[in-house]
């Protein structure tokens, strides 16, 4: 028997930044003789989106009830938001920004164009102040530009000004760090297609406002602005701190400027996953990520295409054979049944072991489908006590999330794969169910060692995979021209072992 309770949306008093936290009510679901209280934020998320459009006007939705077991209580505050029975399209008129369509675009503008002296002066002003964006004026031909400008218009001036404009576009749009220094960074940045260099040069020459065209390439995320302000406030004498700030500013350039109106983003060293709507973090979840080494979690940008409730786990052969699990399951049916394992052996001796859905399943009660060549995804875990650890780099690469069933139902509903009632029924059925979602949600797996934490404070995070060093070293070298847009790092296909890692 399943009953949905009500939800309440409340301001995040812990941050003081106007973010919204959702007081979770729950529903009781009977699994055999046991009753499990599972917290959900489904109606709260809908309310949060509507509330953000109303400048945080608050209205009572419902009184909160007890939070779920194994979850972190939210801050108390005043309930707010839209009614829980609001239609999806009323609260979410658009899920994700319109895709960039490249099919019928005109050819990009030329990379060498005619410059007026006034436009060159504007370019020089940008280069002189580029340190404010964490870049180095020494990377550009500042002195030569000044000398050529003093001689008046010429083809040589057009060439050097155009070349420096192109360099600035590449560094501001794509990031200065070459791909060789971005360890296990496989995010494909769509900005190269959305903001084509030749088109930007044409726009700058036509408008006469070089600075504005280039400024529009800066990342729009609030963390970038906080890092920029911190760089301005940090004395030159604190060289190491300034280098770290610059490195993390550049990491924001490695991502698309438009992350999507609704998206998931996790910062691996922070051990946190955020569900973001517009510019608001609606919910955050603690995570467990890959151990350092070959099981380190790679950096990806993928699309969540579906939700699997009550998943099965096909055990990798490294465990079936290497750890002898296959023979143990076949030879000890009582133990296998108690742990949810079923095995089959082919005529050639090949043993397949599948763990069935249930409370003890190593993937827990859900996983998010996001196909990628690394076999990385978000999933639940029965070992929820591990979320209390300070160091949570414990997995074989995949990302475990706390309150995972809440996240799964939220994704199913936001993606129009299920109604609220259907999501509750599926989640509590105990049966394997894959729910494709109509509106796919981008998910970003990032790596920042300085950023804004869930309390709204700018802090540093442990460099758990030691990925700062190559980025910092690249800033000490001359800028690399003709940089690749894709990584040639090894794609390490994860053989996920989601069993309890103590």
C-alpha positions as CSV (number, residue, x, y, z in Angstrom):
1,X,0.0,0.0,0.0
2,X,1.5,3.3,-1.0
3,X,0.3,6.8,0.0
4,X,1.8,10.1,-1.2
5,X,2.1,12.8,1.5
6,X,2.5,16.5,0.8
7,X,5.6,18.6,0.2
8,X,6.9,21.9,1.3
9,X,9.5,24.2,-0.3
10,X,11.6,26.4,2.0
11,X,14.3,29.0,1.6
12,X,17.8,27.8,2.3
13,X,18.7,29.7,5.5
14,X,22.0,27.8,5.8
15,X,23.4,29.6,2.7
16,X,21.7,33.0,3.0
17,X,22.0,33.0,-0.8
18,X,18.3,32.6,-1.7
19,X,18.7,29.0,-2.8
20,X,15.7,26.8,-2.1
21,X,15.8,23.7,0.0
22,X,12.8,21.3,-0.1
23,X,11.3,19.9,3.1
24,X,10.6,16.3,2.3
25,X,7.5,14.5,3.3
26,X,7.3,10.9,2.7
27,X,5.4,7.9,1.7
28,X,5.1,4.6,3.4
29,X,5.8,1.6,1.3
30,X,5.4,-2.0,2.6
31,X,8.2,-4.4,1.5
32,X,7.1,-7.7,2.9
33,X,6.7,-7.2,6.6
34,X,8.9,-4.1,6.8
35,X,7.8,-0.6,6.2
36,X,10.2,1.8,4.6
37,X,9.8,5.5,4.8
38,X,11.2,7.1,1.7
39,X,11.6,10.8,1.4
40,X,10.6,12.5,-1.9
41,X,10.9,16.0,-3.3
42,X,8.9,15.6,-6.4
43,X,6.2,18.1,-5.9
44,X,8.8,20.3,-4.1
45,X,10.9,20.5,-7.2
46,X,8.0,21.6,-9.3
47,X,7.2,24.2,-6.7
48,X,10.7,25.4,-6.6
49,X,10.8,26.2,-10.3
50,X,7.6,28.2,-10.1
51,X,8.8,29.9,-6.9
52,X,12.0,31.0,-8.6
53,X,9.9,32.8,-11.2
54,X,8.0,34.6,-8.5
55,X,11.0,36.2,-6.8
56,X,10.7,33.7,-3.9
57,X,7.1,34.8,-3.1
58,X,6.1,32.2,-0.5
59,X,2.9,30.4,0.0
60,X,2.1,27.5,2.2
61,X,2.0,24.1,0.5
62,X,1.9,21.7,3.3
63,X,3.4,21.0,6.7
64,X,6.6,18.8,6.5
65,X,6.6,15.4,8.1
66,X,9.5,13.3,9.3
67,X,12.5,13.1,6.9
68,X,13.5,9.7,5.5
69,X,16.0,7.4,7.2
70,X,19.6,7.9,6.1
71,X,19.0,11.4,4.9
72,X,20.3,14.8,6.1
73,X,17.6,17.1,7.6
74,X,17.0,20.3,5.7
75,X,16.9,23.7,7.3
76,X,13.7,24.9,8.8
77,X,11.9,27.9,7.2
78,X,8.6,29.0,5.7
79,X,6.8,26.8,3.2
80,X,6.5,28.3,-0.3
81,X,5.8,27.3,-3.9
82,X,3.1,26.2,-6.2
83,X,0.4,23.7,-5.4
84,X,1.6,20.1,-5.5
85,X,-1.0,19.2,-8.1
86,X,0.2,21.8,-10.7
87,X,0.6,20.5,-14.2
88,X,4.1,19.7,-15.3
89,X,4.0,22.1,-18.2
90,X,2.9,24.9,-16.0
91,X,5.9,24.6,-13.8
92,X,8.4,23.6,-16.4
93,X,7.5,25.3,-19.7
94,X,11.0,24.5,-21.0
95,X,13.3,21.8,-19.7
96,X,16.5,22.4,-21.5
97,X,17.8,25.2,-23.7
98,X,17.1,24.8,-27.4
99,X,19.9,22.8,-29.2
100,X,22.3,24.6,-31.5
101,X,21.3,23.7,-35.0
102,X,24.2,23.8,-37.4
103,X,22.7,22.4,-40.6
104,X,21.9,25.6,-42.5
105,X,24.4,28.0,-41.0
106,X,26.3,30.3,-43.4
107,X,30.1,29.6,-43.6
108,X,31.9,31.3,-40.7
109,X,33.5,34.7,-41.2
110,X,37.2,34.9,-42.3
111,X,39.8,34.7,-39.6
112,X,41.7,37.7,-40.9
113,X,39.6,40.9,-41.4
114,X,40.2,44.6,-41.7
115,X,40.7,46.5,-38.5
116,X,40.2,50.2,-37.7
117,X,42.7,51.8,-35.4
118,X,39.9,52.3,-32.9
119,X,39.1,48.6,-32.9
120,X,42.8,47.8,-32.4
121,X,42.8,50.2,-29.4
122,X,39.9,48.3,-28.0
123,X,41.7,45.0,-28.4
124,X,44.8,46.3,-26.7
125,X,42.6,47.4,-23.7
126,X,41.2,43.9,-23.5
127,X,44.6,42.3,-23.4
128,X,45.9,44.7,-20.8
129,X,43.1,43.8,-18.5
130,X,42.9,40.1,-19.4
131,X,44.6,39.1,-16.1
132,X,41.2,39.9,-14.4
133,X,39.9,36.8,-16.2
134,X,42.8,34.6,-15.0
135,X,44.7,34.8,-18.3
136,X,48.1,36.3,-18.9
137,X,48.7,39.4,-21.1
138,X,52.1,38.0,-21.9
139,X,50.4,35.3,-24.0
140,X,49.5,37.9,-26.6
141,X,51.4,40.3,-28.9
142,X,50.7,43.4,-26.8
143,X,53.9,45.4,-27.6
144,X,53.8,44.5,-31.3
145,X,50.1,45.6,-31.5
146,X,50.9,49.0,-30.0
147,X,53.8,49.5,-32.4
148,X,51.8,48.5,-35.4
149,X,48.8,50.7,-34.3
150,X,51.1,53.7,-34.0
151,X,52.0,53.3,-37.7
152,X,48.3,53.4,-38.8
153,X,46.2,51.0,-40.8
154,X,47.9,48.3,-42.8
155,X,47.6,44.7,-43.9
156,X,50.2,43.7,-41.3
157,X,48.1,45.4,-38.5
158,X,45.0,43.5,-39.8
159,X,46.9,40.2,-39.5
160,X,48.4,40.7,-36.1
161,X,45.1,42.1,-34.6
162,X,43.1,39.3,-36.1
163,X,45.5,36.7,-34.8
164,X,45.4,38.0,-31.3
165,X,41.6,38.2,-31.4
166,X,41.5,34.6,-32.4
167,X,43.8,33.6,-29.6
168,X,41.6,35.5,-27.1
169,X,38.5,33.7,-28.4
170,X,40.2,30.3,-28.0
171,X,41.3,31.0,-24.5
172,X,38.1,32.7,-23.2
173,X,35.7,30.3,-25.0
174,X,37.6,26.9,-24.8
175,X,40.1,27.4,-21.9
176,X,43.8,28.0,-22.1
177,X,44.7,24.5,-20.8
178,X,45.7,22.1,-23.6
179,X,43.9,18.7,-23.6
180,X,47.1,17.0,-22.7
181,X,46.9,18.6,-19.2
182,X,43.2,17.8,-18.7
183,X,43.6,14.4,-17.2
184,X,40.6,12.1,-17.9
185,X,38.5,15.1,-19.1
186,X,36.2,13.9,-21.8
187,X,33.6,16.7,-21.9
188,X,32.9,17.8,-25.4
189,X,32.4,21.6,-25.3
190,X,29.7,22.7,-27.8
191,X,30.8,26.4,-27.6
192,X,33.2,26.0,-30.5
193,X,30.2,25.5,-32.8
194,X,27.8,27.9,-31.0
195,X,30.3,30.7,-31.0
196,X,32.4,30.4,-34.1
197,X,35.6,32.4,-34.2
198,X,35.1,33.9,-37.6
199,X,31.6,35.0,-36.8
200,X,32.7,36.6,-33.6
201,X,35.4,38.5,-35.4
202,X,32.9,39.8,-38.0
203,X,30.6,40.8,-35.2
204,X,33.3,42.7,-33.4
205,X,34.4,44.6,-36.5
206,X,30.8,45.5,-37.3
207,X,29.8,46.6,-33.8
208,X,33.1,48.3,-33.0
209,X,32.9,46.9,-29.5
210,X,35.7,44.3,-29.3
211,X,35.6,44.2,-25.5
212,X,31.8,43.3,-25.4
213,X,32.1,40.5,-28.0
214,X,34.9,38.9,-26.0
215,X,33.3,39.5,-22.6
216,X,30.3,37.5,-23.8
217,X,32.4,34.4,-23.9
218,X,33.0,34.4,-20.2
219,X,31.4,31.5,-18.3
220,X,28.0,32.5,-16.9
221,X,28.0,30.2,-13.9
222,X,28.0,31.9,-10.5
223,X,31.1,30.0,-9.3
224,X,33.1,31.6,-12.1
225,X,32.1,35.1,-10.9
226,X,33.0,34.2,-7.3
227,X,36.4,32.9,-8.4
228,X,37.0,36.1,-10.5
229,X,36.2,38.2,-7.4
230,X,38.5,36.2,-5.3
231,X,41.3,36.6,-7.7
232,X,40.8,40.3,-7.7
233,X,40.9,40.3,-3.8
234,X,44.0,38.1,-3.6
235,X,47.3,39.9,-3.3
236,X,50.0,39.2,-5.8
237,X,52.2,37.9,-3.0
238,X,49.8,34.9,-2.5
239,X,51.1,33.4,-5.8
240,X,50.0,29.8,-5.1
241,X,46.5,30.7,-4.2
242,X,46.2,32.9,-7.3
243,X,47.5,30.0,-9.5
244,X,44.8,27.7,-8.0
245,X,42.1,30.3,-8.6
246,X,43.2,30.7,-12.2
247,X,43.2,27.0,-12.8
248,X,39.7,26.6,-11.6
249,X,38.5,29.6,-13.5
250,X,39.9,27.9,-16.6
251,X,38.0,24.6,-15.8
252,X,34.7,26.5,-16.1
253,X,35.8,27.4,-19.7
254,X,36.1,23.7,-20.4
255,X,32.3,23.3,-20.0
256,X,29.6,24.7,-22.2
257,X,28.4,28.2,-21.2
258,X,24.8,26.9,-21.3
259,X,24.6,23.9,-19.1
260,X,20.9,23.6,-19.7
261,X,18.0,25.1,-17.7
262,X,17.7,21.9,-15.8
263,X,20.8,19.8,-15.2
264,X,22.7,17.6,-12.8
265,X,26.2,18.6,-11.9
266,X,28.6,16.9,-9.6
267,X,32.0,18.0,-8.4
268,X,34.0,14.9,-7.8
269,X,36.4,16.2,-5.1
270,X,33.5,17.8,-3.2
271,X,31.5,14.6,-3.1
272,X,28.3,16.4,-3.9
273,X,25.7,16.2,-6.7
274,X,23.4,19.2,-7.4
275,X,20.0,19.3,-9.2
276,X,19.9,22.8,-10.7
277,X,16.9,24.6,-12.2
278,X,17.8,27.9,-13.8
279,X,20.4,29.4,-11.6
280,X,19.1,27.7,-8.4
281,X,20.4,24.6,-6.7
282,X,17.1,22.9,-5.9
283,X,18.6,19.8,-4.3
284,X,22.0,18.5,-3.3
285,X,23.0,14.9,-2.6
286,X,26.2,13.5,-1.1
287,X,28.1,11.2,-3.4
288,X,30.6,8.4,-3.3
289,X,33.1,8.5,-6.2
290,X,35.9,6.4,-7.6
291,X,39.1,5.5,-5.8
292,X,42.3,7.2,-7.1
293,X,44.1,5.3,-9.8
294,X,42.4,3.4,-12.6
295,X,39.1,3.5,-10.8
296,X,39.1,7.3,-10.6
297,X,35.8,8.8,-11.9
298,X,36.4,10.5,-15.3
299,X,35.0,13.9,-16.2
300,X,32.0,13.6,-18.6
301,X,29.0,15.4,-20.0
302,X,26.3,12.9,-20.7
303,X,22.5,12.8,-21.1
304,X,20.3,11.0,-18.6
305,X,18.0,9.0,-20.9
306,X,16.1,6.9,-18.5
307,X,15.8,5.6,-14.9
308,X,16.0,2.0,-13.9
309,X,14.1,1.2,-10.7
310,X,14.9,-1.9,-8.8
311,X,17.9,-2.8,-11.0
312,X,19.6,-6.1,-11.4
313,X,23.4,-6.2,-11.3
314,X,25.3,-8.3,-13.8
315,X,28.4,-9.2,-12.0
316,X,31.7,-8.6,-13.9
317,X,33.7,-11.7,-14.9
318,X,36.6,-10.3,-12.8
319,X,34.4,-11.1,-9.8
320,X,32.6,-14.2,-11.1
321,X,35.9,-15.9,-12.0
322,X,38.6,-13.9,-10.3
323,X,37.0,-13.9,-6.9
324,X,35.2,-17.3,-7.4
325,X,31.7,-15.9,-7.0
326,X,30.4,-18.0,-9.8
327,X,31.3,-21.3,-8.2
328,X,30.1,-20.1,-4.8
329,X,26.7,-19.2,-6.2
330,X,26.4,-22.5,-8.0
331,X,27.6,-24.6,-5.1
332,X,25.7,-22.8,-2.3
333,X,22.2,-22.1,-3.4
334,X,21.0,-21.1,0.1
335,X,23.7,-18.4,0.4
336,X,23.0,-17.3,-3.2
337,X,19.3,-17.0,-2.6
338,X,19.8,-15.0,0.7
339,X,22.0,-12.6,-1.2
340,X,19.8,-12.4,-4.3
341,X,22.2,-14.1,-6.8
342,X,21.3,-16.3,-9.7
343,X,23.8,-18.0,-11.8
344,X,23.8,-20.0,-15.1
345,X,26.6,-22.1,-16.6
346,X,27.0,-22.6,-20.3
347,X,28.2,-25.7,-22.0
348,X,31.7,-24.1,-22.4
349,X,31.9,-23.5,-18.6
350,X,31.1,-19.7,-18.9
351,X,29.3,-18.7,-15.7
352,X,26.9,-15.7,-15.6
353,X,25.9,-14.2,-12.3
354,X,23.1,-11.7,-11.9
355,X,22.0,-10.2,-8.6
356,X,18.3,-9.7,-8.5
357,X,16.4,-6.6,-7.4
358,X,16.0,-6.2,-3.6
359,X,17.2,-4.3,-0.6
360,X,20.6,-5.9,-0.7
361,X,21.2,-5.4,-4.4
362,X,24.6,-3.8,-4.9
363,X,23.2,-1.1,-7.1
364,X,20.5,-0.3,-4.5
365,X,17.0,0.6,-5.7
366,X,17.9,2.7,-8.8
367,X,20.4,3.7,-11.4
368,X,20.3,6.6,-14.0
369,X,20.7,5.5,-17.6
370,X,23.3,7.7,-19.3
371,X,25.0,5.7,-22.0
372,X,28.8,6.4,-22.4
373,X,31.9,4.4,-23.4
374,X,33.2,4.6,-19.8
375,X,30.2,2.7,-18.3
376,X,29.8,5.4,-15.7
377,X,26.4,6.2,-14.1
378,X,24.7,7.3,-10.9
379,X,23.2,4.7,-8.7
380,X,22.0,3.8,-5.2
381,X,23.8,1.7,-2.7
382,X,22.7,-0.5,0.3
383,X,25.8,0.7,2.1
384,X,24.3,4.1,3.0
385,X,26.5,4.4,6.2
386,X,29.4,5.3,3.9
387,X,27.9,8.7,3.1
388,X,28.9,9.8,6.6
389,X,32.6,9.4,5.7
390,X,34.7,12.4,5.1
391,X,36.7,10.7,2.4
392,X,34.2,9.2,0.0
393,X,36.5,8.2,-2.9
394,X,35.6,4.6,-2.4
395,X,33.9,3.2,-5.5
396,X,35.2,1.5,-8.7
397,X,34.3,4.6,-10.7
398,X,30.5,5.0,-10.8
399,X,28.9,7.6,-8.6
400,X,26.7,6.5,-5.7
401,X,24.2,9.1,-4.4
402,X,22.4,9.4,-1.2
403,X,18.6,9.6,-1.2
404,X,18.9,7.9,-4.6
405,X,15.3,6.8,-4.9
406,X,14.2,10.4,-4.4
407,X,16.5,11.5,-7.2
408,X,15.3,8.7,-9.5
409,X,11.7,9.6,-9.1
410,X,12.5,13.3,-9.6
411,X,14.3,12.5,-12.9
412,X,11.4,10.2,-14.1
413,X,8.9,12.9,-13.5
414,X,11.0,15.9,-14.8
415,X,11.7,13.8,-17.9
416,X,8.1,13.0,-18.5
417,X,8.7,9.3,-18.1
418,X,6.2,8.8,-15.3
419,X,3.6,10.8,-13.3
420,X,4.2,11.2,-9.6
421,X,1.8,8.4,-8.7
422,X,3.4,6.1,-11.4
423,X,6.9,6.8,-10.1
424,X,5.9,5.9,-6.5
425,X,4.2,2.7,-7.7
426,X,7.1,1.6,-9.8
427,X,9.7,2.5,-7.2
428,X,8.0,0.5,-4.5
429,X,7.0,-2.5,-6.6
430,X,10.3,-4.3,-6.1
431,X,10.3,-5.2,-9.8
432,X,12.9,-4.3,-12.3
433,X,11.5,-1.4,-14.4
434,X,13.2,0.7,-16.9
435,X,11.6,4.1,-17.5
436,X,12.8,6.0,-20.6
437,X,12.4,9.7,-20.3
438,X,11.1,11.9,-23.0
439,X,13.0,15.1,-21.9
440,X,16.6,14.1,-21.4
441,X,18.6,15.9,-18.7
442,X,22.3,16.8,-19.1
443,X,24.6,15.5,-16.4
444,X,28.1,16.9,-15.8
445,X,30.7,15.1,-13.9
446,X,33.3,17.8,-13.1
447,X,36.5,18.3,-11.2
448,X,37.1,21.6,-9.3
449,X,39.5,22.0,-6.4
450,X,38.2,25.5,-5.6
451,X,34.5,26.4,-5.7
452,X,31.4,27.3,-3.9
453,X,30.2,24.6,-1.5
454,X,26.6,23.7,-0.6
455,X,26.7,26.3,2.2
456,X,27.5,29.1,-0.3
457,X,31.1,29.5,0.8
458,X,34.1,29.6,-1.6
459,X,36.4,26.9,-0.4
460,X,39.2,24.6,-1.6
461,X,38.6,20.8,-2.0
462,X,41.2,18.1,-1.7
463,X,42.8,17.3,-5.0
464,X,42.0,13.6,-4.6
465,X,43.2,12.5,-8.1
466,X,46.2,15.0,-8.2
467,X,44.9,16.6,-11.3
468,X,45.9,20.2,-10.4
469,X,49.6,19.8,-11.2
470,X,49.4,19.4,-15.0
471,X,46.9,22.3,-15.2
472,X,49.1,24.5,-13.1
473,X,52.2,23.5,-15.1
474,X,50.5,24.4,-18.4
475,X,50.0,27.9,-17.1
476,X,53.8,28.2,-16.7
477,X,54.3,27.3,-20.3
478,X,53.7,29.4,-23.5
479,X,50.1,29.0,-24.7
480,X,49.6,26.1,-27.1
481,X,48.3,27.1,-30.5
482,X,45.9,24.9,-32.6
483,X,44.7,23.0,-29.5
484,X,42.6,19.9,-29.9
485,X,39.0,19.9,-28.7
486,X,39.0,16.2,-27.7
487,X,41.0,14.2,-25.2
488,X,43.3,11.4,-26.3
489,X,43.5,10.0,-22.8
490,X,42.7,6.3,-22.4
491,X,39.1,5.5,-22.0
492,X,39.0,3.2,-19.0
493,X,35.9,1.0,-19.2
494,X,34.8,0.6,-15.6
495,X,34.1,-2.9,-14.3
496,X,31.7,-1.6,-11.7
497,X,31.9,-3.4,-8.3
498,X,29.3,-1.5,-6.2
499,X,29.6,-3.9,-3.2
500,X,30.2,-2.3,0.1
501,X,33.6,-0.6,0.2
502,X,34.6,-0.1,3.9
